[in-house]
Amino acid sequence: MSFRGTQFPNGSNPNLSSLPQANPYTPNNSNINYNNNNSINNNNNHNNHNNSNRSRRSNSVMGITGLERLSNLIPSNNPYVIKFESFTDTVDEKLDNYLGFFKPYVPSIGRVLIVATFLEDSIRIVSQWRDQVYYLSTFRHLYEWFVKIFLILNILAMVSGSVLVILRKKPEISTIFLISDVLLQGLVYGLFTQLTFFLRNVSVIGGLLLAFSDCLIIDKRSLLVPGLPMVETTDNKKYFLLAGRIMLIVLFLAFIFNVHLSIFTFFIILIGLLSCVAIAIGYKTKFFASIMTLLLLIFNIYANHYWSYTDSRRDYLKYEFFQTLSIVGGLLLIVNTGAGELSIDEKKKIY
């Protein structure tokens, strides 16, 4: 049986300068100044006209983005599309009405679930300390002193990073800690060659990026520096949201590669793929993220019920269970915040 991480096997316009005063000894001086003034104005108008034309051409070339092209592919006048969008809007409205009291707690729950796998993994290392040291030193051929230092730093990074994510403190530090932990575990344990390990951890990193974007609240007052213009950095959030939601749905690819095909799983795969594509392009994101959340919760309880086992499979399924919960936490953040600016939903609001 394959394993991952610490899981063992089997387990501007220019300003004109003031014109010079008229010289009384120069004939027709007022006419000369008048003509010069007209010439300057004509040149300025000509330049402004050219700049305006260049601006229009630039906007016409760059105005159509990839998201706008994707948005144009969805026929908004199609009666079936209108009915579907009306249905999803109704579902979203009812969810807000019936679960409105629960909504303020969704971001906190999502962050807790995202770091659940790191907290569980740190407990695993402590409880299996001797086994971890023996495995890495014997089978990975690493120095024992290096293994102990690595495991201690691993525990500190996971616990401190998880606490910072939950408290929404120092998001840059916490995200770097946890993403570095994912990468280093894969390197030290030699698991990057396993496709399932790679896809699942890409999804976990996507969840961490969503948690980071959720914490990315820029106080503009702190950006005001005397004598310097304020630099807008709030646009960074939309890129983290885009990357996070794309990476998050990679988990479903791992599910497709490992599932036993049947009529039931076929419909699950079909619905899941449609939901993944919709989340990636940001179309009806909250609706499809809710569907994916429900699907993953059902699948997690069905496939990773570790509490039903007492043998070596219990430890392995427990690891898989908490890692899937981390991805569910990322989906909850999408349900709460939406897809962000880089999405079809946002383009439809503008146009």
C-alpha positions in Angstrom: 0.0 0.0 0.0 1.3 3.4 -0.9 1.9 6.0 1.7 2.6 9.8 1.8 4.4 12.1 4.2 5.0 10.5 7.6 2.7 7.6 6.8 4.5 4.4 6.6 3.8 1.6 4.1 0.7 -0.4 4.9 -0.5 2.1 7.1 -1.2 64.1 -17.8 -1.7 67.1 -20.3 1.5 69.4 -20.6 1.3 72.9 -19.0 2.0 75.8 -21.3 4.5 78.4 -20.1 3.4 82.0 -19.9 3.8 83.9 -23.2 6.4 86.7 -23.3 5.3 90.3 -23.1 4.6 92.1 -26.4 7.6 94.2 -27.7 6.3 97.7 -28.8 9.1 98.0 -31.3 8.2 94.8 -33.1 5.6 95.3 -35.8 2.4 93.2 -35.6 3.7 91.6 -32.4 0.2 90.7 -31.2 -0.5 88.8 -34.4 2.7 86.9 -34.1 1.9 85.9 -30.5 -1.7 85.1 -31.5 -0.5 82.8 -34.3 2.1 81.2 -32.1 -0.5 80.5 -29.4 -2.8 79.0 -32.0 0.0 76.9 -33.3 0.7 75.6 -29.8 -2.9 74.8 -29.2 -3.2 73.0 -32.5 -0.2 70.9 -31.8 -1.5 70.0 -28.4 -4.9 69.1 -29.8 -3.1 67.0 -32.5 -1.1 65.2 -29.9 -4.1 64.6 -27.6 -6.0 63.2 -30.6 -3.1 60.8 -31.5 -2.9 59.7 -27.8 -6.6 59.1 -27.7 -6.4 57.0 -30.9 -3.6 55.0 -29.5 -5.5 54.5 -26.3 -8.5 53.3 -28.2 -6.4 50.9 -30.3 -4.7 49.6 -27.2 -8.0 49.0 -25.4 -9.5 47.3 -28.5 -6.5 44.9 -28.6 -6.3 44.2 -24.9 -9.9 44.6 -23.9 -10.7 41.0 -24.7 -9.2 38.8 -22.1 -9.2 35.0 -21.8 -12.0 35.2 -19.2 -14.1 37.4 -21.5 -13.7 34.9 -24.3 -14.8 32.1 -22.0 -17.7 34.3 -20.8 -18.7 34.8 -24.4 -18.8 31.1 -25.0 -21.7 30.9 -22.5 -24.9 31.9 -24.3 -26.5 34.2 -21.9 -29.7 34.4 -24.1 -30.1 30.7 -24.2 -33.3 29.7 -22.3 -31.6 26.7 -20.7 -28.7 28.8 -19.5 -31.2 31.4 -18.1 -33.1 28.7 -16.3 -29.9 27.1 -14.9 -28.5 30.5 -13.7 -31.9 31.3 -12.1 -31.8 27.9 -10.4 -28.3 28.4 -9.0 -29.2 31.9 -7.8 -32.2 30.5 -6.0 -30.1 27.8 -4.3 -27.6 30.4 -3.2 -30.3 32.7 -1.8 -31.9 29.8 0.1 -28.6 28.7 1.5 -27.9 32.3 2.7 -31.4 32.4 4.3 -31.3 29.1 6.0 -27.6 29.1 6.9 -27.2 32.8 7.5 -26.5 32.3 11.2 -23.7 29.8 10.3 -22.0 32.0 7.6 -19.9 34.1 10.0 -18.2 30.9 11.2 -17.5 29.4 7.8 -14.0 31.1 7.3 -12.8 30.0 10.7 -14.1 26.4 10.1 -12.4 26.4 6.7 -9.1 27.5 8.1 -9.2 24.9 10.8 -10.0 22.1 8.3 -7.2 23.3 6.0 -4.6 22.8 8.7 -6.1 19.7 10.1 -3.8 17.4 8.2 -0.7 19.3 9.5 -1.8 19.1 13.1 -2.6 15.4 12.7 0.7 14.8 11.1 2.6 16.5 13.9 0.8 14.3 16.4 1.7 11.3 14.3 5.4 12.1 14.3 5.5 12.6 18.1 3.6 9.3 18.8 5.7 7.4 16.3 9.0 9.1 17.0 11.2 5.9 17.1 9.6 4.5 14.0 10.0 7.7 12.0 13.7 7.9 13.0 14.3 4.3 12.2 12.6 4.5 8.8 14.4 7.6 7.6 17.8 6.5 8.9 17.5 2.9 7.7 15.5 2.9 4.5 16.3 6.5 3.3 19.9 6.2 4.4 20.0 9.5 6.3 22.2 10.4 9.3 20.3 9.9 12.5 21.2 13.4 13.8 19.9 14.9 10.6 16.6 12.9 10.9 16.0 14.1 14.5 16.7 17.8 13.6 14.5 17.5 10.5 11.6 15.9 12.5 11.8 18.5 15.3 11.8 21.4 12.8 9.0 19.7 10.9 6.8 19.6 14.0 7.6 23.2 14.9 6.8 24.4 11.4 3.5 22.5 11.2 2.2 23.5 14.7 3.2 27.2 14.5 2.1 27.6 10.9 -1.3 26.0 11.7 -1.9 28.2 14.7 -1.0 31.3 12.7 -3.4 30.3 9.9 -6.3 29.7 12.4 -5.6 33.0 14.1 -5.1 34.8 10.8 -1.8 36.2 12.0 1.3 36.6 9.9 -0.2 34.9 6.8 3.0 35.2 4.8 5.1 33.3 7.4 2.4 30.6 8.1 1.9 29.9 4.4 5.7 29.7 3.8 6.1 27.3 6.8 3.4 24.9 5.7 4.1 24.9 2.0 7.8 24.3 2.7 6.8 21.5 5.0 4.8 19.8 2.2 7.7 20.1 -0.2 10.4 19.0 2.3 8.4 16.0 3.4 8.1 14.9 -0.2 11.8 15.3 -0.7 13.0 13.6 2.4 10.6 10.7 2.2 11.1 10.4 -1.5 7.5 10.5 -2.5 7.5 12.9 -5.4 7.4 10.1 -7.9 4.0 8.9 -6.6 1.2 10.5 -8.7 -1.4 10.4 -6.0 1.0 12.0 -3.5 1.7 14.8 -6.0 -1.9 15.6 -6.9 -3.1 15.5 -3.3 -0.4 17.8 -2.1 -1.0 20.3 -4.9 -4.6 20.5 -3.7 -3.4 21.0 -0.1 -1.1 23.9 -1.3 -4.1 25.3 -3.2 -6.0 25.3 0.1 -3.2 27.1 1.8 -3.1 29.8 -0.9 -6.9 30.3 -0.4 -6.3 30.7 3.3 -3.5 33.2 2.6 -5.8 35.2 0.3 -8.5 35.1 3.0 -6.0 36.7 5.4 -4.6 39.2 2.8 -6.3 42.3 4.1 -4.2 45.4 3.2 -4.5 48.4 5.6 -4.0 51.3 3.2 -3.1 53.6 6.0 0.1 51.6 6.6 1.1 52.1 3.0 1.1 55.8 3.2 4.7 57.1 3.2 5.3 60.8 3.2 6.6 62.0 -0.2 5.9 58.7 -1.9 2.8 57.7 -3.8 0.7 54.8 -2.3 1.2 51.6 -4.2 -1.9 49.5 -4.6 -1.2 45.8 -3.6 -4.8 44.6 -3.2 -4.7 43.2 -6.7 -2.5 40.4 -5.4 -5.4 38.7 -3.7 -7.2 37.9 -7.0 -4.2 36.0 -8.3 -3.9 33.9 -5.1 -7.6 33.1 -5.3 -7.2 32.1 -9.0 -4.2 29.9 -8.3 -5.7 28.5 -5.1 -9.0 27.4 -6.6 -7.3 25.8 -9.7 -4.8 23.9 -7.5 -7.5 22.8 -5.1 -9.5 20.9 -7.6 -6.5 18.8 -8.7 -7.5 16.4 -5.9 -10.4 15.2 -8.0 -7.9 14.0 -10.7 -6.3 11.8 -8.1 -9.8 10.4 -7.3 -10.4 9.6 -11.0 -7.1 7.7 -11.3 -7.8 5.5 -8.3 -11.6 4.9 -8.3 -13.2 1.7 -9.4 -15.5 2.6 -12.3 -19.2 1.8 -11.9 -22.5 3.5 -12.7 -22.4 5.3 -9.4 -18.8 6.5 -9.7 -19.4 7.5 -13.3 -22.0 10.0 -12.3 -19.8 11.2 -9.4 -16.9 11.7 -11.9 -19.2 13.5 -14.4 -20.6 15.9 -11.8 -17.2 16.4 -10.2 -15.5 17.2 -13.5 -18.2 19.8 -14.4 -17.8 21.3 -10.9 -14.0 21.4 -11.2 -14.1 23.2 -14.6 -16.7 25.7 -13.3 -14.6 26.4 -10.2 -11.5 26.8 -12.3 -13.0 29.4 -14.7 -15.1 31.0 -11.9 -18.6 30.3 -13.2 -21.3 30.0 -10.6 -18.4 29.3 -8.2 -20.2 29.2 -4.9 -22.8 26.8 -6.3 -20.3 24.3 -7.7 -18.0 24.7 -4.7 -20.9 23.7 -2.5 -21.4 20.6 -4.7 -17.8 19.6 -4.5 -17.8 20.1 -0.7 -20.8 17.8 -0.4 -19.2 15.2 -2.7 -15.9 15.2 -0.9 -17.5 14.9 2.5 -19.6 11.9 1.3 -16.6 10.3 -0.3 -14.3 10.9 2.7 -16.7 9.2 5.1 -17.4 6.4 2.6 -13.7 5.6 1.7 -11.6 6.8 4.6 -13.6 5.6 7.7 -10.5 4.8 9.7 -12.5 4.4 12.9 -13.8 1.1 11.6 -10.3 -0.5 11.4 -8.0 -1.7 14.1 -5.2 -3.0 11.9 -2.4 -1.1 10.0 -4.9 0.4 7.5 -6.3 2.6 10.3 -3.3 4.8 10.3 -3.2 5.2 6.6 -6.9 5.9 6.2 -6.7 8.4 9.1 -4.0 10.3 7.2 -6.1 10.3 4.0 -9.2 11.4 6.0 -7.6 14.5 7.5 -5.9 15.5 4.2 -9.3 15.4 2.4 -10.7 17.6 5.2 -8.0 20.1 4.4 -9.2 20.3 0.8 -12.8 20.6 2.0 -11.7 23.6 4.1 -10.4 25.3 1.0 -13.7 24.7 -0.7 -15.5 26.3 2.2 -13.4 29.4 1.8 -14.5 29.5 -1.9 -18.1 29.1 -0.9 -17.7 32.0 1.5 -15.7 34.5 -0.6 -16.5 33.4 -4.2 -14.0 33.2 -7.0 -12.6 36.7 -6.9 -12.0 39.2 -9.7 -10.4 36.8 -12.1 -13.6 34.9 -12.8 -16.5 34.7 -15.2 -18.9 35.6 -12.3 -17.1 38.9 -11.9 -17.0 39.6 -15.6 -20.8 39.1 -15.8 -21.3 41.6 -13.0 -19.2 44.2 -15.0 -20.8 43.6 -18.4 
